[in-house]
Structure formats: C-alpha cells, structure tokens
C-alpha cells in the first residue's frame, strides 16, 4: 500500500505500524509545528456488514475524546476526521515503543521501574474514570514509552465515554488481559481495567502470561475458574508484598479486588518506599509526598505531575544555608520534610516546617529581589526548588492554584504575627 503524502493538513513522513483495522503513520502538523501519529482506519473495515458498526463506534469514541483527556500519562488525541474517503485520528507521537518488549523473560524491567509505571497508570486511569472513561483494553501494547523513559497509555478508541460509570463489553478487549466479567459479557466498571492492569504487572514482572491455553475457549475457562501460578514461583526476587498486590488486582471476585484506583495506587506507593528507601527517591514517592500536603490540597493530579517536571527535588543536611539575606534570587522553595530556621542579622525570626514554603515573595513580586532573610536547614530537609521562569510554563490553572496557596500562607503568617504582637501587648 502506497504511503500517502498528506492526510488533511498533516504531511506524512513514514509508516510506524499496521494492524488488522488501521495503519499508523508518522506525520507533521505544520500549524502546531510538531510530529504527530496519524491512525488511518481501513475503509473496508468500517463498511463491513458485521463489524463495521462496532469499529465506527470506536472511531466515534476516539474522535469525541479529542482535546478532552489531558494527563501526562495518557496519549493526547489532537484531532479526528470521519469521512467517506478517509477516516483518521491524530495523536501525540510517543517515540519509545511499547512495553511489549519488556514482557518477555530475557528483557524484564527492574522491579521498582515496573512499580513506578503501574502507579502512574493507576493515576492516569483514575483521571480517565473521573472524566467518565474506562479503557477496556489495557495491555502492554497500549502502554507507550517516551524518549526519556516515562509511560503513557494509548488506544483510547477501545474506551467508552460513559453517561453512567458502567458499560457492556461489546467484544472489546484482548483475550489474555480480559477480566472474568468481561468474558461473561457482564456490566463493566473501572474494576475491569484494574484486573487488566494486574495482568500487565504479572507479565512485566515475570515475563509470562498468567494463563496459557491452546485455544480461546480454553483460555476463557482458565480466566474464569483457575488461579494463576504464584509470581514468586517464576521469579524468586519479587517481594511478597508485590505478589499480594498483583493477586488482589487480579482477583476474580470484584468484591475482593481493589475497589478503586486510589487504594491500588496507595499500595504501590507504599511498596515503592519499601523498595527505594536507601536510594534516590523516585517519581512515585515524590508525587505521593506532594499529594499528602495541605499546601497542594486544591491541585489536581495533572497539576502535581506538572510541578514535578519543573521542580528540583533536593535533600540537604542540617546546617545548609538555603537562602542568604541580601542575595539576589527569584526561586522559591517548598518544604517536603524537616524544618528550617529564618534569621535576619543573626536573630531568629521563625521556624518553618514541612508543608510550608519560603522565598515566595520573589515569585509574587514577579522579579528577582534581594532576599530579606537567611534560611538555614535546622534538620535534614527535603525541599522542592522551583524557578518562576519554569513555573510560567505551567498551565493557567496550576499557576492560579499556586497564587491561592501563597495567599493562604501569607494570611496564616500575618495571623501568627498578630497573635505575637497581641501577646507582647499584654
């Protein structure tokens, strides 16, 4: 099949891959000036008397999601066209390939990397569910790696926009990753995605599918009635806690399975701390730390991932001078853990602890200013250093939430100052 020169406004560079129902091309958007992936549906599939309506519905679903799901771990859908001569969907181009290559015994990822990726997928699928979408076809082939090694979920065409948080199966799903309720054609909820993500974990951690059969009917029977081999029988270095998490995610009884993405993600995050306590803190832990802070109570998950991308995570020993009075600077700091002392001319003004910030006046003033005080680590501290220049690249909502958070901090400090003056007056 000849590669088209253009599809709509998009110039086509090369073919990226081909499946039974579509061909994906690398394209270029001349207006946004970015590379894109263009998925061209085969017209004969859409015209098929048996399956055409189903594929048309999938295409309609994917087109309806254009611009609606904005999450750092979901492949963005930019545009879609459904026509008599050509039907295609334009998506974010993710260059690192799929996780399929890491689902085999001789090319497994480190355990902590699998935990991090699945945690991020929990957050992404929780966000999708919040926006009325369940995926229904979670598998390694639909999980893409970015050039810098991050993870994104793709193929939202299998997903369904929900008027209520449930849907019928309608033959969507890949057999080895389908939940028991999906096989039984029951009403589906987000728990079908939880099951499928559990199977993905099993595969990424062991290199083996949990169930093997000679034909589809036998495979379905195994999924419905048999237990998968314990993961530690296939890979001895898997922590027992992780084996328990996967088993719970893959439980055949929905009442015994994780009830929501929050609980699934929380168990993974706790395991991440167990695995990573002696080495550099990973992105999963950082996100969890921010989510637990009052300072970020109004921030969405997407906004927290934005902040992590632009912030510099630092761990400093006690006695480290983080900011010196009269020095020029515009960065501000958020205290994740520990405490700092604020002094001026050697006199102690305040002690600031975790879930607070300092240096924010430079950001509020919008310019580089002379620091009014010295800030020194009173204990070992973990701080997030943020440059206003990078912060300006964040979404408007994220910046608005920062402004609101800083106003709350300033109001609290003014109240505390008033209390001190009142006590002195008495």
C-alpha positions in Angstrom: 0.0 0.0 0.0 1.4 3.3 -1.0 2.1 5.8 1.8 0.0 8.9 1.3 1.9 12.2 1.1 -0.7 14.0 3.2 -3.8 13.3 5.3 -5.7 16.5 5.6 -3.3 19.2 6.8 -0.8 16.7 8.0 2.2 15.7 5.9 3.1 12.0 6.2 6.7 11.0 6.8 6.7 7.3 7.2 4.7 4.2 8.3 5.0 3.4 12.0 3.0 0.2 12.1 0.0 -1.6 10.8 -2.8 -3.7 12.3 -5.9 -5.5 11.2 -8.1 -2.4 11.3 -5.7 0.6 10.8 -2.3 1.8 9.8 -0.3 4.3 11.9 1.9 6.9 10.2 4.3 9.5 11.5 3.1 12.9 10.4 3.8 16.5 10.9 1.4 19.3 11.9 2.6 22.5 10.1 0.4 24.7 12.3 1.4 23.4 15.7 4.9 22.5 14.4 5.1 19.1 16.0 5.3 15.5 15.0 2.1 13.5 15.4 0.9 9.9 15.0 -1.9 9.6 12.4 -4.0 6.4 12.7 -5.8 5.8 9.4 -8.7 3.4 9.6 -9.2 0.9 6.7 -12.4 2.0 5.0 -13.4 -1.6 4.2 -13.4 -2.4 7.9 -15.8 0.5 8.6 -18.0 -0.8 5.7 -18.0 -4.4 7.0 -21.7 -5.5 7.5 -20.9 -7.5 10.7 -18.2 -5.5 12.5 -18.4 -2.1 10.8 -20.8 -0.6 13.3 -18.5 -1.6 16.2 -15.4 -0.1 14.6 -17.4 3.0 13.6 -18.4 3.4 17.3 -14.8 3.0 18.4 -13.7 5.7 16.0 -16.5 8.0 17.1 -15.4 7.4 20.7 -11.8 8.3 19.9 -12.8 11.3 17.9 -15.0 12.5 20.8 -12.1 12.4 23.2 -10.0 14.9 21.1 -8.8 17.6 23.5 -10.8 16.2 26.4 -8.3 14.0 28.3 -5.2 16.0 29.3 -2.9 13.9 31.5 0.9 13.4 31.5 0.4 9.6 31.3 -2.3 9.5 28.6 -1.5 9.8 24.9 -3.2 13.1 23.8 -5.7 13.0 21.0 -5.4 16.1 18.9 -7.8 15.8 16.0 -10.0 13.4 14.1 -11.8 13.2 10.8 -14.5 10.8 9.8 -15.2 10.8 6.1 -16.4 8.7 3.2 -13.0 8.5 1.6 -10.7 8.6 4.7 -11.1 8.4 8.5 -8.3 9.0 10.8 -7.3 10.1 14.3 -4.4 12.3 15.1 -2.5 11.7 18.3 0.6 12.7 20.3 3.6 10.9 18.9 5.4 8.8 21.5 8.8 7.6 20.2 9.9 4.9 22.7 7.8 2.0 21.6 5.5 -0.2 23.7 6.0 -2.2 26.9 5.6 -5.4 24.9 9.4 -5.7 24.5 9.6 -5.8 28.4 7.0 -8.6 28.8 9.5 -11.4 28.0 11.8 -13.2 30.5 15.0 -12.1 28.9 14.2 -8.3 28.8 12.4 -7.6 32.1 12.5 -4.1 33.6 13.8 -3.6 37.2 11.0 -4.2 39.8 11.0 -0.6 41.0 10.5 0.7 37.5 7.5 -1.6 36.9 6.0 -0.4 40.2 6.6 3.2 39.1 5.0 2.7 35.7 1.9 0.9 37.1 1.5 3.6 39.8 1.4 6.2 37.1 -1.1 4.2 35.1 -3.3 4.0 38.1 -3.3 7.8 38.3 -4.0 8.1 34.6 -6.9 5.6 34.7 -8.3 7.2 37.8 -8.3 10.5 36.0 -9.9 8.9 32.9 -12.6 7.4 35.2 -13.2 10.8 36.8 -13.9 12.1 33.3 -16.3 9.3 32.5 -14.0 7.0 30.6 -12.9 3.4 31.2 -10.3 1.9 28.8 -11.4 -1.8 28.5 -8.2 -2.9 26.6 -5.3 -2.4 28.9 -2.3 -4.4 27.7 1.5 -3.8 27.2 0.9 -3.0 23.5 -1.2 0.0 24.6 1.4 1.4 27.0 4.0 3.5 25.3 7.4 4.7 26.5 8.5 8.3 25.9 12.0 9.1 24.8 13.1 9.9 28.4 11.6 6.7 29.7 8.2 7.8 31.0 4.9 6.0 30.4 1.7 6.9 28.5 -1.5 4.9 27.9 -2.8 4.8 24.4 -5.6 3.5 22.2 -8.5 5.2 23.9 -10.6 4.1 21.0 -11.4 1.0 22.9 -12.7 3.2 25.7 -16.2 4.3 26.1 -17.5 7.7 27.2 -20.0 6.9 30.0 -23.2 8.6 30.8 -23.0 6.4 33.9 -19.9 4.7 35.2 -20.5 1.3 33.6 -20.9 -0.2 30.1 -21.4 -3.5 28.3 -18.4 -5.4 26.9 -19.2 -5.4 23.1 -16.3 -7.6 22.2 -13.7 -5.1 23.3 -10.5 -6.4 25.0 -7.5 -8.6 24.3 -8.2 -12.2 25.5 -5.2 -12.7 27.8 -5.9 -9.4 29.6 -9.7 -9.6 29.9 -11.4 -9.7 33.3 -13.8 -12.6 34.2 -16.7 -10.2 34.0 -15.6 -9.0 30.5 -15.6 -12.6 29.3 -19.1 -13.2 30.8 -20.3 -10.1 28.9 -21.4 -8.5 32.2 -21.8 -4.9 33.0 -18.3 -3.4 33.3 -16.9 -0.8 35.7 -13.4 0.6 36.2 -12.6 -2.6 38.0 -12.2 -4.4 34.7 -9.3 -2.0 34.0 -7.9 -2.8 37.5 -7.9 -6.5 36.7 -6.2 -6.0 33.3 -3.5 -3.7 34.8 -2.9 -6.5 37.3 -2.3 -8.9 34.5 0.0 -6.4 32.9 2.0 -6.3 36.1 2.2 -10.1 36.2 3.5 -10.2 32.7 6.1 -7.4 33.2 7.4 -8.8 36.4 7.6 -12.5 35.3 7.8 -12.4 31.5 5.0 -14.9 31.4 1.2 -14.7 30.9 -0.8 -15.9 33.9 -2.8 -18.3 31.8 -1.8 -20.4 28.8 -4.2 -22.4 26.6 -4.4 -23.9 23.1 -7.5 -22.0 22.1 -9.6 -19.1 23.1 -12.4 -21.2 24.7 -9.9 -22.9 27.0 -8.2 -19.6 27.8 -11.6 -18.1 28.9 -12.2 -21.1 31.1 -8.8 -20.6 32.8 -9.5 -16.9 33.4 -12.9 -17.7 34.8 -12.1 -20.7 37.1 -8.3 -21.2 37.6 -5.7 -19.4 39.7 -2.5 -18.1 38.1 0.8 -19.6 39.2 2.3 -17.6 42.1 4.7 -15.0 40.7 7.5 -15.9 43.1 7.5 -19.4 41.6 8.5 -17.8 38.3 10.8 -15.1 39.7 12.2 -15.5 43.2 13.3 -11.9 43.8 9.7 -10.5 43.6 8.8 -9.1 47.1 5.9 -10.9 48.8 4.1 -7.6 49.3 4.2 -7.0 45.5 2.9 -10.5 44.8 0.0 -9.8 47.1 -0.8 -6.5 45.3 -0.9 -8.2 41.9 -3.1 -11.0 43.3 -5.6 -8.6 44.7 -5.7 -6.6 41.5 -6.3 -9.9 39.6 -8.9 -11.3 42.0 -11.8 -12.9 40.1 -14.3 -11.7 42.6 -14.8 -7.9 42.2 -15.7 -7.6 45.9 -12.2 -8.9 46.8 -10.4 -6.9 44.0 -9.2 -3.3 44.6 -12.4 -1.2 44.7 -10.8 1.9 43.3 -7.6 3.3 41.8 -6.7 5.2 44.9 -6.3 2.1 47.0 -4.4 0.3 44.2 -2.0 3.2 43.8 -1.6 3.7 47.6 -0.4 0.1 48.0 2.1 0.5 45.1 3.4 3.8 46.6 3.9 2.2 49.9 5.9 -0.6 48.2 7.9 2.0 46.3 9.0 3.5 49.6 9.9 0.0 50.9 12.0 -0.7 47.8 13.6 2.7 47.4 14.3 3.8 51.0 18.1 3.6 50.6 18.5 5.1 47.2 17.4 8.2 45.3 13.7 8.9 45.8 11.6 8.0 42.7 8.8 9.9 41.0 6.1 7.8 42.6 7.3 8.8 46.1 7.6 12.4 45.1 4.1 12.5 43.8 2.7 10.8 46.9 4.5 13.2 49.1 3.0 16.2 47.3 -0.5 14.7 47.3 -0.4 14.4 51.1 0.5 18.0 51.7 -2.1 20.6 52.7 -0.4 23.1 50.5 -1.4 21.2 47.4 -4.9 20.2 48.5 -6.6 22.1 45.6 -4.2 20.8 43.0 -5.3 18.1 40.5 -3.1 15.1 39.8 -2.2 16.5 36.4 -1.0 19.7 38.1 1.1 17.8 40.6 2.9 16.0 37.7 3.4 19.4 36.1 5.1 20.7 39.2 7.3 17.6 39.5 8.5 18.2 35.9 9.7 21.7 36.6 10.8 21.4 40.3 14.2 20.4 41.5 14.0 17.9 44.4 16.8 18.4 46.9 17.8 16.7 50.2 20.1 18.8 52.3 21.8 18.1 55.6 21.2 20.2 58.8 23.1 23.5 58.8 22.9 24.0 55.0 22.2 27.7 54.1 19.4 27.5 51.5 18.9 31.3 51.2 21.1 34.2 52.3 19.8 37.7 53.2 20.6 40.4 50.7 21.5 38.0 47.9 19.5 38.3 44.7 17.2 35.5 43.7 13.8 34.5 42.3 13.4 30.8 43.1 11.1 29.7 45.9 11.2 26.5 48.0 8.5 24.1 49.3 9.5 22.1 52.4 8.6 18.5 51.9 10.1 17.2 55.1 12.2 18.6 58.0 12.4 22.2 59.3 14.3 25.4 58.5 15.1 28.5 60.6 14.6 32.0 59.3 17.0 34.6 60.7 17.8 38.3 60.0 21.0 39.9 61.2 21.6 36.7 63.2 18.2 37.0 65.0 15.8 34.1 64.8 12.5 35.2 63.3 10.7 32.0 62.6 11.0 28.2 62.3 9.2 26.8 59.2 8.4 23.1 58.9 7.2 20.7 56.3 4.1 21.5 54.2 5.1 25.2 54.0 7.2 27.3 51.8 9.8 30.2 51.7 11.1 32.6 49.2 7.7 33.0 47.6 7.8 36.9 47.7 10.1 36.9 44.7 7.5 34.9 42.7 4.7 37.1 43.9 6.6 40.3 43.0 7.4 38.9 39.6 11.1 39.8 39.6 14.5 39.0 41.1 14.7 40.6 44.5 17.1 40.8 47.4 16.4 38.2 50.0 15.1 39.7 53.2 16.3 36.9 55.5 18.6 33.9 55.7 17.1 30.4 55.7 19.1 27.5 57.2 18.2 23.9 57.4 17.6 23.1 61.1 17.3 19.4 60.4 18.0 17.3 57.4 15.4 18.7 54.9 13.8 17.7 51.7 12.8 20.7 49.6 11.3 21.3 46.1 13.1 24.3 44.5 11.1 26.0 41.7 12.2 28.7 39.3 9.4 31.2 38.4 10.7 31.1 34.8 9.8 27.4 34.7 6.6 27.9 36.6 5.4 30.3 34.0 5.4 27.4 31.5 2.7 25.6 33.6 -1.0 25.6 32.9 -3.0 28.7 33.9 -5.0 26.6 36.5 -1.8 25.4 38.1 -0.4 28.9 38.4 -3.7 30.1 39.8 -3.6 27.4 42.5 0.0 28.5 43.4 -1.3 32.0 43.8 -4.1 30.9 46.0 -1.8 28.7 48.1 0.7 31.5 48.7 -2.2 33.8 49.7 -3.2 31.3 52.3 0.4 31.1 53.6 0.7 34.9 53.8 -2.7 35.1 55.6 -1.6 32.5 58.1 1.7 34.2 58.8 0.0 37.6 59.2 -2.4 36.0 61.7 0.5 34.5 63.6 2.3 37.8 63.7 -0.9 39.5 65.0 -1.1 36.9 67.8 2.6 37.5 68.8 2.0 41.3 68.9 -1.1 40.8 71.0 0.8 38.6 73.5 3.5 41.3 73.7 1.0 44.0 74.3 -0.5 42.1 77.1 
